[in-house]
């Protein structure tokens, strides 16, 4: 497991203590607990919450990183609801009538945050960009980009059909999928028979896939096989020439220690032709910007997925979301089509990207 996940886990433990404190204060307010009852509830929640963390660390099923992520997400929405309620009470100078009304409204406020988060997770939008490259193209090219599908139990047939329909409506020429296609394994994908739905994902010039860290964690070969059965072309440190007009490079995830550099993959290409790169993580934008790469499609960050994690992704990555011209190329990082762990997005939304690429006149 990557070292950074241990730091994330340590951070989760610290945040958990804050959220449990907030939960206890909220319960005490809602139910007018006596000091004695408050102490008992606090002791119970702190012990239970931290036991769950220990079980997760020991990987005792079903207590894993996803379980802790789900628990923290629910507690985060409790925190948001309680913070909003506390602000309203402060503005109302803790008036007794307002206090009673807010206690009645609290479950609806909490449900509102949950509902909005689920809506953002399952309602993808189309984000459009226009890019001009410094190499000739015979005609403008419309490229569809999606990443982080995390296909499995929570992202299934209905979402795949939405993905297919969105790209069909946009009439894209080419589709690039920037990693984390499966949610760690093919178990949910196979159990729900998702292949017929994924097989409908087509474009005139093809569908090309770079695998992400979640595709490599457990069974990368099996994931590749299933994607190829569905008619997708998986590129693992591989290049493909499209009609002698442009190249597509697909990189392995940086989790793979012996992956080739972008420079090595470019070495045998005609660099006067447009070169499009698809890879999972936006971790080498600055290095790649010095190479003759015209457009790069990436994902991984989820744009934080749930606020305020977007501030963390901004700190960690040179570019965590959007479209930007950097050096020689144009770089696009999408927030992703699916989600990890919990079907929630707050401060981000499920999306597909459509890029209109024009060449040098």
Order of alpha helices (4+ residues) and beta strands (2+ residues): alpha-alpha-alpha-alpha-beta-beta-alpha-beta-alpha-alpha-beta-alpha-alpha-beta-beta-beta-alpha-beta-alpha-beta-alpha-beta-beta-beta
